[in-house]
Amino acid sequence: MKSISKILMIVISLLSYTACTAQIKNSTTTTVAISGNCDMCKATIEKAGNDKNMAKVDWNKDTKKASITYDAKKTTLDVVLKKIALAGYDNEQFVAPDEVYAQLPGCCQYERAKKTAVVEKHSQSHDKGAAHDHSQHDGTTAPAETNELKPVFDRYFMLKDALVKSDGATAATKAKEFISTINAVQMEKLATKEHTVWMSVMKKLSGAATLIAETKNIAKQRNAFSNLSKDMYTLIAAAPQTAPVYYQHCPMYDDGKGAHWLSKEDAVKNPYYGATMLTCGKTVETISK
């Protein structure tokens, strides 16, 4: 009876995996070695790597290998494996941060070949390329690293400016552009801390921006913008920009509960009231590298 039950569980699992992967378009499947020990590891690894309609991970605790199916037009294998490393599991491409590995339950702490922080292959290849360019140009300065999140902040500031002007139509347009920049972020290029925070706020940023994009009602847009700004603050705290950014507060908004926003200027221009109370508020923090 036990053997029959086990067979049934395997069949159900295979059918479930097949159904999930069938929903992934432009699918590419590959097998990758991922460290781990037990069923708890399996659950954590698969939860970290799975992304609805984009990626599906099936990890085997006996072989220590995972079958990964992903939509090559929406994500990459590196993105999936980096998520798994950030959950505490070393794999062929990335090594989990020591502090994350240390927090795994005792039964999940596998034997590690090396104990270094998560490896960011893109950054390494970029550095090698920069060094090569440096030698070829007789001492000229190598090009600066691209800030992958800068377009997200730029579109946020444009959206904020539209709300300052109480322009609901432009705010809706800028919100759509903001969503496009979110979708364009190449997560494999983010530093470890940035990547971790990005994964925690990405969907919330997109959700709040969608609410703004779907209406021209300025009151509804401002309400969604207050939530958007909370997550943007979390993001910029992890990924400070080259130029200073000012975190500002309006004490009057939402019946005195108040609300924050980010600005490129220290001078207050209130996006929650516009011309009605343009200078209401103050800078409460300056964020810079």
PAZAPA-4460 file (N, C-alpha, C; in steps of 0.05 Angstrom, whole numbers, plus 32768, in hexadecimal, padded with zeros to 4 digits):
% residues 289
    n_x    n_y    n_z   ca_x   ca_y   ca_z    c_x    c_y    c_z   seq   type   mol
   8011   7FE8   8000   8000   8000   8000   8011   8019   8000     1      M     A
   8027   8019   8010   8038   8030   8011   8045   8036   7FF6     2      K     A
   804D   8020   7FE9   805A   8024   7FCE   8046   802F   7FBA     3      S     A
   802D   8026   7FBC   8019   8031   7FAA   8014   804E   7FAF     4      I     A
   8012   8056   7FC9   800E   8071   7FD0   8025   8083   7FC7     5      S     A
   803D   8078   7FC9   8055   8087   7FC0   8054   808C   7FA2     6      K     A
   804C   8077   7F94   804A   8079   7F76   8035   808E   7F6F     7      I     A
   801E   808D   7F7D   8009   80A0   7F77   8013   80BD   7F7C     8      L     A
   8022   80C1   7F92   802C   80DC   7F98   803F   80E5   7F82     9      M     A
   8050   80D3   7F78   8062   80DA   7F63   8054   80E2   7F49    10      I     A
   803E   80D2   7F43   802E   80D7   7F2B   8020   80F2   7F2D    11      V     A
   8015   80F8   7F44   8007   8111   7F49   801A   8128   7F46    12      I     A
   8032   8125   7F52   8047   813A   7F51   804F   813F   7F34    13      S     A
   8053   812A   7F24   805B   812D   7F08   8045   813B   7EF8    14      L     A
   802C   8133   7EFD   8015   813F   7EEF   8013   815D   7EF6    15      L     A
   8018   8164   7F10   8016   817F   7F18   802D   8190   7F0C    16      S     A
   8045   8184   7F0B   805C   8192   7EFF   8057   8197   7EE1    17      Y     A
   804C   8182   7ED4   8047   8184   7EB7   8033   819A   7EB1    18      T     A
   801E   819B   7EC2   8009   81B0   7EBF   8014   81CC   7EC2    19      A     A
   8025   81CF   7ED6   8031   81E9   7EDC   8044   81F2   7EC5    20      C     A
   8055   81E0   7EBC   8068   81E7   7EA8   805A   81EC   7E8D    21      T     A
   8043   81E0   7E89   8034   81E4   7E70   802A   8201   7E6E    22      A     A
   8028   820F   7E84   801F   822B   7E84   8035   823E   7E7D    23      Q     A
   804E   8234   7E7D   8065   8246   7E78   806A   8246   7E5A    24      I     A
   8068   825E   7E4E   806D   8262   7E32   808B   8265   7E2C    25      K     A
   8093   8261   7E13   80AF   8264   7E0B   80C2   8255   7E1F    26      N     A
   80B8   823D   7E27   80C6   822E   7E3D   80E1   8222   7E34    27      S     A
   80F4   8224   7E47   810E   8217   7E45   8111   8207   7E5E    28      T     A
   811A   81EE   7E5C   811E   81DD   7E74   813B   81D5   7E76    29      T     A
   8145   81D6   7E8E   8161   81CE   7E93   8163   81C1   7EAE    30      T     A
   8178   81B1   7EB3   817C   81A4   7ECC   8195   81B1   7EDA    31      T     A
   8192   81B8   7EF3   81A7   81C6   7F02   81AB   81BA   7F1D    32      V     A
   81C4   81B7   7F25   81CA   81AD   7F40   81C5   81C3   7F55    33      A     A
   81B5   81BC   7F69   81B0   81CE   7F7F   81B3   81BF   7F9A    34      I     A
   81C2   81CA   7FAC   81C7   81BC   7FC6   81AE   81BC   7FD6    35      S     A
   81AD   81A8   7FE9   8195   81A6   7FFA   8194   818A   8006    36      G     A
   8183   8185   8019   8182   816B   8026   8167   815D   8026    37      N     A
   8151   816C   802B   8138   815F   8033   8120   816B   8025    38      C     A
   8108   8161   802D   80EF   816B   8021   80EB   8189   8028    39      D     A
   80F4   8192   803F   80F2   81AE   8046   8103   81BF   8033    40      M     A
   811A   81B5   802C   812B   81C2   8019   811D   81C4   7FFE    41      C     A
   8110   81AE   7FF6   8102   81AD   7FDD   80EC   81C3   7FDC    42      K     A
   80DD   81C5   7FF1   80C8   81D9   7FF2   80D3   81F6   7FF0    43      A     A
   80E9   81FB   7FFE   80F4   8216   7FFE   8100   821C   7FE3    44      T     A
   810F   820A   7FD7   811C   820E   7FBD   8107   8213   7FA8    45      I     A
   80F2   8202   7FA8   80DE   8205   7F93   80CD   821F   7F96    46      E     A
   80C8   8226   7FAF   80B9   823F   7FB5   80C9   8257   7FAB    47      K     A
   80E3   8256   7FB1   80F5   826D   7FA9   80F7   8270   7F8B    48      A     A
   80F8   825A   7F7D   80FC   825B   7F60   80E3   825D   7F4F    49      G     A
   80CD   8253   7F5A   80B4   8253   7F4A   80AA   8270   7F46    50      N     A
   80A0   8275   7F2F   8094   828F   7F28   807E   828A   7F14    51      D     A
   8065   828F   7F1C   804E   8288   7F0B   8051   8290   7EEE    52      K     A
   804D   827C   7EDD   804F   8280   7EBF   806A   8289   7EB5    53      N     A
   807E   8289   7EC7   8099   8291   7EBF   80AE   827C   7EC5    54      M     A
   80AC   826F   7EDC   80C1   825B   7EE3   80B5   8245   7EF5    55      A     A
   80BE   822D   7EF1   80B5   8216   7F02   80CD   8205   7F09    56      K     A
   80D1   8200   7F23   80E7   81F1   7F2C   80DE   81D7   7F39    57      V     A
   80EB   81C1   7F32   80E5   81A7   7F3E   8100   819B   7F48    58      D     A
   8104   819C   7F62   811E   8193   7F6E   811C   8177   7F79    59      W     A
   8130   8167   7F75   8131   814B   7F7E   8145   8149   7F94    60      N     A
   813D   8141   7FAC   814F   8140   7FC3   8163   8129   7FC1    61      K     A
   815D   8115   7FB1   8170   80FE   7FAE   8187   8105   7F9B    62      D     A
   8180   8111   7F85   8195   8118   7F71   81A1   8134   7F76    63      T     A
   8194   8144   7F87   819D   8160   7F8C   819C   8170   7F72    64      K     A
   818A   816A   7F61   8187   8179   7F48   816B   8182   7F44    65      K     A
   8168   8198   7F35   814D   81A3   7F30   8149   81A5   7F12    66      A     A
   8130   819F   7F0A   8128   81A4   7EEF   811A   81BF   7EEF    67      S     A
   8125   81D2   7EE0   811B   81ED   7EE0   8110   81F4   7EC4    68      I     A
   80F7   81FB   7EC3   80EA   8204   7EAA   80E3   8221   7EAD    69      T     A
   80EB   8231   7E99   80E6   824E   7E9B   80E0   825A   7E80    70      Y     A
   80D2   8271   7E81   80CB   8280   7E69   80E3   8292   7E62    71      D     A
   80F2   828B   7E4D   810B   8298   7E46   8107   82B5   7E3E    72      A     A
   80EE   82BD   7E38   80E8   82D9   7E30   80E2   82EA   7E48    73      K     A
   80DC   82DE   7E5F   80D5   82ED   7E77   80E9   82EC   7E8D    74      K     A
   80FA   82D7   7E8D   810D   82D4   7EA2   8125   82C5   7E98    75      T     A
   8138   82BF   7EA9   8150   82B0   7EA2   8156   829B   7EB7    76      T     A
   8166   8288   7EB0   816E   8273   7EC3   817D   8280   7EDB    77      L     A
   818E   8294   7ED5   819D   82A1   7EEA   818A   82AE   7EFF    78      D     A
   8175   82BA   7EF6   8162   82C7   7F08   8156   82B3   7F1B    79      V     A
   814D   829C   7F10   8141   8286   7F20   8155   827C   7F34    80      V     A
   816E   8277   7F2B   8182   826B   7F3D   818B   827F   7F52    81      L     A
   818B   8299   7F4C   8193   82AD   7F60   817E   82AE   7F76    82      K     A
   8164   82AC   7F6E   814F   82AC   7F83   8153   8294   7F96    83      K     A
   815A   827D   7F8A   815E   8265   7F9B   8176   8269   7FAD    84      I     A
   818C   8275   7FA3   81A3   827A   7FB4   819C   828D   7FCA    85      A     A
   818C   82A2   7FC4   8185   82B5   7FD9   8172   82A9   7FED    86      L     A
   8167   8291   7FE7   8156   8283   7FFB   8167   8270   800C    87      A     A
   8182   826E   8005   8194   825F   8016   81A1   8246   8009    88      G     A
   819D   8242   7FEF   81A5   822A   7FE2   81BA   822E   7FCC    89      Y     A
   81D2   8224   7FD0   81E7   8226   7FBC   81DF   8216   7FA3    90      D     A
   81E7   8220   7F8C   81E1   8212   7F73   81F9   8216   7F5F    91      N     A
   81F5   820D   7F47   820B   820E   7F33   8214   822B   7F2C    92      E     A
   8202   823E   7F2F   8207   8259   7F26   820E   826C   7F3E    93      Q     A
   81FF   8268   7F54   8202   827B   7F6A   8205   826D   7F85    94      F     A
   8213   827A   7F97   8217   8270   7FB3   8207   8281   7FC6    95      V     A
   81F8   8274   7FD7   81E6   8282   7FEA   81F7   8294   7FFD    96      A     A
   81EC   82AB   8006   81FA   82BB   801A   81FC   82AB   8034    97      P     A
   8213   82AE   8042   8218   829F   805A   8202   82A3   806F    98      D     A
   81F9   82BC   8072   81E5   82C2   8087   81CA   82B5   8081    99      E     A
   81C4   82B2   8067   81AA   82A5   8060   81AD   8287   8065   100      V     A
   81C3   827B   805C   81C8   825E   8061   81C7   8258   807F   101      Y     A
   81D2   8269   808F   81D3   8265   80AC   81B7   8264   80B9   102      A     A
   81A4   8270   80AC   8188   8271   80B7   8178   8259   80AE   103      Q     A
   8183   8247   809D   8174   822F   8095   8171   821D   80AD   104      L     A
   815B   820D   80AF   8158   81F9   80C4   8170   81E6   80C3   105      P     A
   8177   81DA   80DA   818E   81C8   80DB   818D   81B2   80C7   106      G     A
   8175   81A7   80C2   8173   8190   80B0   8178   8199   8093   107      C     A
   8177   81B3   808E   817A   81BD   8073   8196   81C7   806D   108      C     A
   81A7   81C8   8082   81C2   81D3   807E   81D4   81BD   8073   109      Q     A
   81D6   81BD   8058   81E6   81AA   8049   8204   81B1   804B   110      Y     A
   8214   819E   8043   8231   81A2   8043   8238   81B4   802B   111      E     A
   8247   81CA   8030   824D   81DD   801C   826A   81DA   8011   112      R     A
   826C   81DD   7FF7   8287   81DB   7FEB   8297   81F4   7FF0   113      A     A
   8289   820B   7FF2   8296   8224   7FF8   8282   8236   8006   114      K     A
   828B   8249   8015   827A   825B   8025   827F   8278   801F   115      K     A
   8279   8280   8007   827C   829C   8000   8261   82A7   7FF9   116      T     A
   825F   82C1   7FF8   8245   82CE   7FF3   823C   82C8   7FD7   117      A     A
   8222   82CD   7FD2   8216   82C7   7FB8   8227   82D3   7FA2   118      V     A
   822E   82C3   7F8E   823E   82CC   7F78   822D   82D9   7F63   119      V     A
   8235   82F1   7F5A   8226   82FF   7F46   8236   82FE   7F2C   120      E     A
   8230   82EB   7F1B   8240   82E6   7F04   8240   82FE   7EF1   121      K     A
   8229   830C   7EEE   8229   8322   7EDC   823D   8338   7EE5   122      H     A
   823D   833D   7EFF   824F   8352   7F09   826C   834A   7F04   123      S     A
   8272   8330   7F07   828D   8327   7F03   8296   832A   7EE6   124      Q     A
   8284   8322   7ED4   828B   8324   7EB8   828D   8341   7EB0   125      S     A
   827C   8352   7EBB   827E   836F   7EB6   8299   837A   7EBF   126      H     A
   82A2   8372   7ED7   82BB   837B   7EE1   82D2   8373   7ED0   127      D     A
   82D1   8359   7EC6   82E6   8350   7EB5   82E7   835F   7E9B   128      K     A
   82CF   8365   7E90   82CD   8373   7E77   82D7   8390   7E7B   129      G     A
   82D0   839C   7E92   82D9   83B7   7E97   82F8   83B8   7E99   130      A     A
   8303   83A3   7EA6   8320   83A2   7EA8   832D   83A0   7E8D   131      A     A
   8321   8390   7E7C   832B   838C   7E61   832A   83A6   7E51   132      H     A
   8314   83B4   7E53   8311   83CE   7E45   8326   83E2   7E4F   133      D     A
   832B   83E1   7E69   833E   83F3   7E76   835A   83F0   7E6A   134      H     A
   8362   83D6   7E66   837C   83D1   7E5B   837E   83D9   7E3E   135      S     A
   8368   83D7   7E30   8368   83DD   7E13   8369   83FB   7E0E   136      Q     A
   835F   840B   7E21   835D   8428   7E1D   8373   8438   7E2B   137      H     A
   8389   842B   7E31   83A0   8439   7E3B   839B   844A   7E53   138      D     A
   838E   843F   7E67   838A   844D   7E80   8371   845D   7E82   139      G     A
   835F   845C   7E6E   8346   846B   7E70   8334   845D   7E85   140      T     A
   8321   846C   7E91   8310   8461   7EA5   82FC   844D   7E9A   141      T     A
   82F8   8436   7EA7   82E5   8422   7E9E   82C9   842D   7EA2   142      A     A
   82B5   8425   7E91   829A   842F   7E93   828E   8428   7EAD   143      P     A
   827D   843A   7EB9   8270   8435   7ED2   825B   841F   7ECF   144      A     A
   8255   8411   7EE5   8241   83FC   7EE4   8225   8408   7EE2   145      E     A
   8215   83FB   7ED2   81F9   8405   7ECD   81E8   8401   7EE7   146      T     A
   81D9   8416   7EED   81C6   8414   7F04   81AC   8409   7EF9   147      N     A
   81A7   83F0   7EFF   8190   83E2   7EF3   8175   83ED   7EFD   148      E     A
   8175   83F9   7F15   815C   8403   7F20   8157   8421   7F1B   149      L     A
   816A   842F   7F0F   8167   844B   7F0A   814E   8452   7EFA   150      K     A
   8147   8443   7EE4   812F   8449   7ED5   8115   8447   7EE6   151      P     A
   8115   8435   7EFA   80FE   8432   7F0B   80FA   844B   7F1C   152      V     A
   8110   8456   7F27   810F   846E   7F37   8108   8486   7F25   153      F     A
   8114   8487   7F0D   810E   849E   7EFB   80F0   849F   7EF5   154      D     A
   80E4   8489   7EEF   80C7   8488   7EE8   80B6   848F   7F01   155      R     A
   80BF   8486   7F18   80B1   848D   7F31   80B0   84AC   7F34   156      Y     A
   80C7   84B9   7F30   80C8   84D6   7F34   80B6   84E4   7F1F   157      F     A
   80B4   84D9   7F07   80A3   84E5   7EF3   8086   84E2   7EFB   158      M     A
   807F   84CB   7F07   8064   84C7   7F11   805E   84DA   7F28   159      L     A
   8071   84DD   7F3A   806E   84F0   7F50   8069   850C   7F46   160      K     A
   8078   8515   7F32   8075   8530   7F27   8059   8534   7F1B   161      D     A
   804E   851F   7F0E   8033   8521   7F03   801E   8525   7F19   162      A     A
   8022   8518   7F2F   800F   851B   7F46   8012   8536   7F53   163      L     A
   802B   8541   7F53   802F   855C   7F5D   801E   8570   7F4D   164      V     A
   801C   856B   7F33   800D   857C   7F21   7FEF   8575   7F20   165      K     A
   7FE8   8560   7F30   7FCC   8556   7F30   7FC2   854E   7F14   166      S     A
   7FD4   8543   7F05   7FCF   853B   7EE9   7FCA   851D   7EE9   167      D     A
   7FB1   8514   7EEB   7FAA   84F8   7EEC   7FB0   84E9   7ED3   168      G     A
   7FAD   84F6   7EBC   7FB2   84E8   7EA2   7FD0   84E2   7E9F   169      A     A
   7FE1   84F5   7EA5   7FFD   84F1   7EA3   8007   84DD   7EB9   170      T     A
   7FFB   84DE   7ED0   8002   84CC   7EE6   7FFC   84AF   7EDD   171      A     A
   7FE6   84AB   7ECF   7FDF   8490   7EC5   7FF3   8486   7EB1   172      A     A
   7FFC   8499   7E9F   800F   8492   7E8B   802A   848B   7E97   173      T     A
   8033   849B   7EAB   804D   8497   7EB8   804C   847D   7EC8   174      K     A
   8035   8476   7ED3   8033   845D   7EE2   8037   8445   7ED0   175      A     A
   802C   8447   7EB8   8030   8431   7EA4   804D   842F   7E9D   176      K     A
   805A   8445   7E99   8077   8445   7E93   8087   8439   7EAA   177      E     A
   807E   8440   7EC2   808B   8435   7EDB   8089   8417   7EDB   178      F     A
   8072   840C   7ED4   806E   83EF   7ED4   8081   83E2   7EBF   179      I     A
   8084   83F0   7EA8   8095   83E5   7E93   80B2   83E4   7E9D   180      S     A
   80BB   83F8   7EAC   80D7   83F7   7EB6   80DA   83E1   7ECB   181      T     A
   80C5   83DB   7EDA   80C6   83C5   7EED   80CB   83AA   7EDE   182      I     A
   80BB   83A7   7EC9   80BD   838E   7EBA   80D8   838B   7EAB   183      N     A
   80E5   83A2   7EA6   80FE   83A2   7E97   8117   839D   7EA8   184      A     A
   8113   839E   7EC3   812A   839A   7ED4   8136   837E   7ED1   185      V     A
   8150   837C   7ECC   815D   8362   7ECA   8168   835B   7EE6   186      Q     A
   815A   834A   7EF4   8160   8345   7F10   817B   8338   7F14   187      M     A
   8185   832A   7F00   819F   831D   7F04   81B6   8332   7F05   188      E     A
   81B0   834B   7EFE   81C4   8360   7EFF   81C4   836F   7F19   189      K     A
   81B1   8369   7F2B   81AF   8377   7F44   81C2   836B   7F59   190      L     A
   81CD   837C   7F6A   81DD   8372   7F80   81CB   8362   7F93   191      A     A
   81D7   8352   7FA4   81C8   8340   7FB5   81B3   834E   7FC6   192      T     A
   81BB   8363   7FD4   81A8   8372   7FE5   8191   837E   7FD4   193      K     A
   8199   838A   7FBD   8185   8396   7FAC   8171   8381   7FA2   194      E     A
   817C   836A   7F9A   816B   8354   7F8F   8157   834A   7FA4   195      H     A
   8161   8347   7FBD   814F   833D   7FD2   8138   8350   7FD7   196      T     A
   813E   836A   7FD8   8129   837E   7FDD   8117   8380   7FC4   197      V     A
   8123   8380   7FAC   8113   8381   7F94   80FE   836B   7F92   198      W     A
   8106   8353   7F9A   80F3   833D   7F9A   80DC   8341   7FAD   199      M     A
   80E1   834F   7FC3   80CD   8353   7FD7   80B9   836A   7FD0   200      S     A
   80C2   837D   7FBF   80B1   8394   7FB9   80A7   8395   7F9C   201      V     A
   80B2   8385   7F8A   80AC   8387   7F6E   808E   8385   7F68   202      M     A
   8081   8371   7F73   8065   836D   7F6D   8053   8383   7F7A   203      K     A
   805B   838C   7F91   804C   83A2   7F9E   804F   83BC   7F8F   204      K     A
   8067   83C1   7F85   806B   83D9   7F74   8059   83D8   7F5B   205      L     A
   8059   83C1   7F4F   804A   83BE   7F36   802C   83C1   7F3C   206      S     A
   8023   83B5   7F52   8007   83B6   7F5A   7FFD   83D3   7F5F   207      G     A
   800D   83E2   7F6E   8006   83FE   7F74   8006   840F   7F5B   208      A     A
   801A   840B   7F4A   801C   841A   7F31   8004   8413   7F1E   209      A     A
   7FFC   83FA   7F1F   7FE5   83F2   7F0E   7FCC   8401   7F16   210      T     A
   7FC8   8405   7F30   7FB0   8413   7F3A   7FB1   8430   7F30   211      L     A
   7FC9   843C   7F2F   7FCB   8457   7F25   7FC7   8458   7F07   212      I     A
   7FD1   8445   7EF9   7FCF   8444   7EDC   7FB2   8440   7ED2   213      A     A
   7FA2   8433   7EE3   7F87   842B   7EDA   7F72   8441   7EE0   214      E     A
   7F7A   8458   7EEB   7F67   846D   7EF1   7F74   8488   7EEC   215      T     A
   7F63   849C   7EE7   7F6C   84B8   7EE6   7F62   84C8   7EFD   216      K     A
   7F55   84BA   7F10   7F4B   84C6   7F28   7F63   84CC   7F3B   217      N     A
   7F69   84E6   7F3E   7F82   84EE   7F4C   7F82   84E5   7F69   218      I     A
   7F6B   84E4   7F76   7F69   84DC   7F92   7F71   84BE   7F95   219      A     A
   7F66   84AE   7F82   7F6D   8491   7F83   7F8B   848D   7F7C   220      K     A
   7F95   849C   7F69   7FB1   849A   7F62   7FC3   84A1   7F79   221      Q     A
   7FBC   84B6   7F88   7FCC   84BE   7F9F   7FCC   84AA   7FB5   222      R     A
   7FB6   849D   7FB9   7FB3   8488   7FCD   7FC6   8471   7FC6   223      N     A
   7FC6   8469   7FAD   7FD8   8453   7FA4   7FF5   845B   7FA5   224      A     A
   7FFA   8475   7F9F   8015   847F   7F9F   8021   847F   7FBB   225      F     A
   8011   8483   7FCF   801C   8482   7FEB   8026   8466   7FF1   226      S     A
   8018   8451   7FE8   8022   8436   7FEC   803A   8430   7FDB   227      N     A
   803A   843A   7FC2   8050   8436   7FB0   806A   8442   7FBC   228      L     A
   8067   845A   7FC8   807E   8468   7FD3   808A   8459   7FEB   229      S     A
   807A   844B   7FFA   8085   843B   8011   8099   8426   8007   230      K     A
   8091   8418   7FF1   80A2   8403   7FE7   80BA   840F   7FD7   231      D     A
   80B6   8426   7FCB   80CD   8433   7FBE   80E2   843C   7FD2   232      M     A
   80D9   8444   7FE9   80EC   844B   7FFF   80FC   8433   8007   233      Y     A
   80EF   841C   800A   80FC   8403   8012   8111   83FC   7FFD   234      T     A
   810A   8400   7FE3   811C   83F9   7FCD   8134   840C   7FCC   235      L     A
   8130   8426   7FCF   8146   8439   7FCD   8158   8437   7FE5   236      I     A
   814E   842E   7FFB   815F   842A   8013   8173   8414   800E   237      A     A
   816B   8400   7FFD   817D   83EA   7FF6   818E   83F0   7FDE   238      A     A
   8185   8403   7FCD   8193   840A   7FB5   8195   8428   7FB1   239      A     A
   81A4   8436   7FC3   81A7   8453   7FC1   81B1   845C   7FA5   240      P     A
   81A8   8472   7F9C   81B0   847C   7F82   81C8   848F   7F84   241      Q     A
   81D4   8495   7F6E   81EC   84A6   7F6E   81E5   84C2   7F79   242      T     A
   81CF   84CD   7F6F   81C7   84E8   7F79   81B5   84E4   7F92   243      A     A
   81B6   84F7   7FA4   81A6   84F5   7FBC   8188   84F4   7FB6   244      P     A
   8179   84E5   7FC6   815C   84E4   7FC3   8150   84EB   7FDE   245      V     A
   813B   84FB   7FDE   8130   8506   7FF7   8116   84F8   7FFD   246      Y     A
   8115   84ED   8015   80FC   84E0   801F   80EC   84F4   802E   247      Y     A
   80D4   84FB   8024   80C4   8511   802F   80AA   8508   803A   248      Q     A
   809F   8518   804C   8087   8510   805B   8072   8526   805B   249      H     A
   8059   851E   8055   8042   8531   8057   8032   8528   806F   250      C     A
   8030   8538   8084   8021   8530   809C   8003   8532   809A   251      P     A
   7FF9   8540   8085   7FDC   8545   8083   7FCD   852F   8074   252      M     A
   7FDB   8521   8062   7FCD   850E   8050   7FBF   84F7   8060   253      Y     A
   7FAA   84ED   8054   7F9B   84D6   805F   7F91   84DC   807C   254      D     A
   7F83   84F3   807E   7F77   84FB   8098   7F8B   84FD   80AE   255      D     A
   7FA2   8507   80A7   7FB6   850B   80BC   7FC8   84F3   80C1   256      G     A
   7FC4   84DD   80B3   7FD5   84C6   80B7   7FF0   84CB   80A9   257      K     A
   7FF0   84DC   8095   8009   84E3   8087   8011   84CF   8072   258      G     A
   8024   84D7   8061   802E   84C6   804C   804A   84D1   8043   259      A     A
   805A   84BF   8038   8075   84C6   802F   8077   84C5   8011   260      H     A
   808D   84D0   8007   8094   84CC   7FEB   80B1   84D2   7FE7   261      W     A
   80BC   84CA   7FD0   80D8   84CF   7FCA   80DA   84E6   7FB6   262      L     A
   80EF   84F6   7FB8   80F3   850C   7FA5   8111   8510   7F9F   263      S     A
   8116   851A   7F87   8132   8520   7F7F   813A   853C   7F8A   264      K     A
   8126   854B   7F94   812B   8566   7F9E   8125   8568   7FBB   265      E     A
   8135   8578   7FC9   8130   857C   7FE6   8117   858E   7FEA   266      D     A
   8112   85A0   7FD7   80FB   85B2   7FD9   80E1   85A1   7FD7   267      A     A
   80CF   85A6   7FE9   80B6   8596   7FEB   80A2   859E   7FD5   268      V     A
   809A   858A   7FC6   8084   858E   7FB2   8071   8576   7FB7   269      K     A
   805C   857B   7FC5   804B   8566   7FCF   803A   8558   7FBA   270      N     A
   803E   853E   7FB5   802E   852F   7FA1   8012   8528   7FAA   271      P     A
   800C   852A   7FC4   7FF3   8522   7FCF   7FDE   8539   7FCE   272      Y     A
   7FE8   8552   7FCC   7FD5   8568   7FCB   7FDA   857B   7FB3   273      Y     A
   7FF1   8579   7FA7   7FF6   858A   7F90   7FF6   85A8   7F98   274      G     A
   7FEA   85B8   7F86   7FEA   85D5   7F8B   7FDB   85DD   7FA4   275      A     A
   7FC8   85CD   7FAD   7FB8   85D3   7FC5   7FCA   85D7   7FDD   276      T     A
   7FDE   85C6   7FE1   7FF1   85C8   7FF7   800C   85BF   7FED   277      M     A
   8017   85CD   7FDA   802E   85C4   7FCB   8047   85C0   7FDD   278      L     A
   804B   85D2   7FF1   8063   85D0   8002   805E   85C3   801D   279      T     A
   8047   85B6   8020   8041   85A8   8039   8052   8590   803C   280      C     A
   8062   858F   8051   8073   8577   8056   8090   857F   805B   281      G     A
   80A1   856B   805E   80BD   8570   8064   80CE   8558   805C   282      K     A
   80E7   855C   8058   80FA   8546   8053   8101   8539   806E   283      T     A
   80FE   851F   8070   8104   8511   8089   811D   8500   8087   284      V     A
   8127   84FC   806E   813F   84EC   806B   814B   84F1   804F   285      E     A
   8166   84F2   804E   8174   84F4   8035   8182   84DA   8030   286      T     A
   817D   84CE   8019   8188   84B3   8012   819C   84B6   7FFC   287      I     A
   81B4   84AD   8001   81C9   84AF   7FEC   81DE   8499   7FF1   288      S     A
   81EE   8494   7FDD   8203   847F   7FE1   8219   8488   7FF4   289      K     A
***
